[in-house]
Amino acid sequence: MIRSRVESTREFNYRDVDFERIKAIIYCKAGIHLGDSKKQLVYSRLARRLRALHLPDFATYLTYLEQEPAEQEEFVNALTTNLTAFFRESHHFTILADYAKQHQSRAHRLRVWCAASSTGEEPYSIAITLAEAFGRYDPPVDIIASDIDSNVLAEASRGVYSLDRIEALPLEQKKQFFLRGKGSNAGKAKVIDQLRRLVEFKKINLLDKHWPLQGPFDVIFCRNVMIYFDKPTQMALLERMTRLLRPDGLYIAGHSESFTQATHLVRLVGKTTYHLASTADEGAGHEI
Ligand SMILES: C[S@@+](CC[C@H](N)C(=O)[O-])C[C@H]1O[C@@H](n2cnc3c(N)ncnc32)[C@H](O)[C@@H]1O
C-alpha cells in the first residue's frame, strides 16, 4: 500500500486502528462525533500529549490513557474545539438585550445558562449586554457558564484576554468593561470584577446524566457545540434543556444548528433563536 507523504513523515506511529479507538473514546466521553476527515487534526492535537509524556507512539498513548484517569481529562481537553469570540453572532445579543428590557419589571433575577462557554468571551458578552440593558454594573442577573474543558474554564474565569481579542469592540465598551494591563500585563485586557461577579463557571459535560445546576432559566445559550454531536444526542440534550427553561424563555443555538424540525419542543422566533413549543413548559424549574 502506498502511504501518503503526511503519514510517512509523521513523528509518531499513528495507525487507522488508533484513530478508530480515539473516535470511540471521545464519542463515549464527550459525545463528540469525529468524521474520518479529522484524522490528521486528531494527530496534531494529541501529538502534543505524546511529546509531553515522552511516549513513543499512539498505541502506547492509548494504553496509558486507559490506565491514567488524569490523562482522560487532558485527552478531552486536547480534542475539543474552542473557537469563540466576543459578540460572535451579534444578532443574538440584540435579541438578549430586547428580551431583558421587556422583562425588566420582573420580580426575579434574570438567569442565563451559557452551556459551552469555552474561554469566556460568550458569557462575558452576555454580561456586558445585560449590564447595558439594565444600565448598571450590578444588574439583577445570574449567568452560569459551563464547559467540559477544564483548561478553557480556567482561562475564562481569569478573564484576561490579549488586546486583539477585544479589538472589534466599540471603544466605549472597552473603556467600561475592561482594564488595560500595564508592565508585565501590557498587551492584555482584564474583564472588570463587577462583570466577572455576574458569571459563575462550572465544569459540566453535557453528556452527563446529572447536570449540577437547577432551573428555571430565562435564557439558554447553547451555541456551536451541538454540531459536534449526532442527531439523537442533539435531540436528547434539547429536550433536557427545554425542561429547564421558563415558559417564556429563550433557547439560542449556533448559526449552523437548526431545530426547526423539533416542533414538539421548540418554535423558531428569530435567527436560530427559539421559544418553547406551547406544550413544552411542564417541569421547568425541576432539577434534572
Ligand atoms: C466551538 S466552541 C463554542 C464556544 C461558544 N459557545 C461560541 O459559540 O462561541 C465549543 C465548546 O463546546 C465544548 N464542548 C464540547 N463537548 C462538550 C460536552 N460534551 N459538554 C460540554 N461542553 C462541550 C468545547 O470544550 C468548546 O469549548
PDBQT file of the ligand as one rigid body, heavy atoms in Angstrom, charges set to zero:
ROOT
HETATM    1  C1  LIG A 301     -16.685  25.876  19.252  1.00  0.00    +0.000 C 
HETATM    2  S1  LIG A 301     -16.778  26.121  20.975  1.00  0.00    +0.000 S 
HETATM    3  C2  LIG A 301     -18.197  27.175  21.078  1.00  0.00    +0.000 C 
HETATM    4  C3  LIG A 301     -17.997  28.266  22.094  1.00  0.00    +0.000 C 
HETATM    5  C4  LIG A 301     -19.146  29.271  22.210  1.00  0.00    +0.000 C 
HETATM    6  N1  LIG A 301     -20.369  28.615  22.605  1.00  0.00    +0.000 N 
HETATM    7  C5  LIG A 301     -19.350  30.026  20.919  1.00  0.00    +0.000 C 
HETATM    8  O1  LIG A 301     -20.317  29.762  20.194  1.00  0.00    +0.000 OA
HETATM    9  O2  LIG A 301     -18.541  30.909  20.617  1.00  0.00    +0.000 OA
HETATM   10  C6  LIG A 301     -17.442  24.532  21.545  1.00  0.00    +0.000 C 
HETATM   11  C7  LIG A 301     -17.259  24.306  23.038  1.00  0.00    +0.000 C 
HETATM   12  O3  LIG A 301     -18.030  23.156  23.402  1.00  0.00    +0.000 OA
HETATM   13  C8  LIG A 301     -17.332  22.464  24.405  1.00  0.00    +0.000 C 
HETATM   14  N2  LIG A 301     -17.821  21.076  24.461  1.00  0.00    +0.000 N 
HETATM   15  C9  LIG A 301     -17.589  20.062  23.599  1.00  0.00    +0.000 A 
HETATM   16  N3  LIG A 301     -18.173  18.926  24.020  1.00  0.00    +0.000 NA
HETATM   17  C10 LIG A 301     -18.814  19.229  25.184  1.00  0.00    +0.000 A 
HETATM   18  C11 LIG A 301     -19.596  18.484  26.104  1.00  0.00    +0.000 A 
HETATM   19  N4  LIG A 301     -19.853  17.182  25.926  1.00  0.00    +0.000 N 
HETATM   20  N5  LIG A 301     -20.086  19.100  27.180  1.00  0.00    +0.000 NA
HETATM   21  C12 LIG A 301     -19.843  20.428  27.396  1.00  0.00    +0.000 A 
HETATM   22  N6  LIG A 301     -19.104  21.191  26.567  1.00  0.00    +0.000 NA
HETATM   23  C13 LIG A 301     -18.593  20.598  25.463  1.00  0.00    +0.000 A 
HETATM   24  C14 LIG A 301     -15.872  22.592  23.982  1.00  0.00    +0.000 C 
HETATM   25  O4  LIG A 301     -14.988  22.367  25.045  1.00  0.00    +0.000 OA
HETATM   26  C15 LIG A 301     -15.819  24.006  23.431  1.00  0.00    +0.000 C 
HETATM   27  O5  LIG A 301     -15.357  24.927  24.380  1.00  0.00    +0.000 OA
ENDROOT
TORSDOF 0
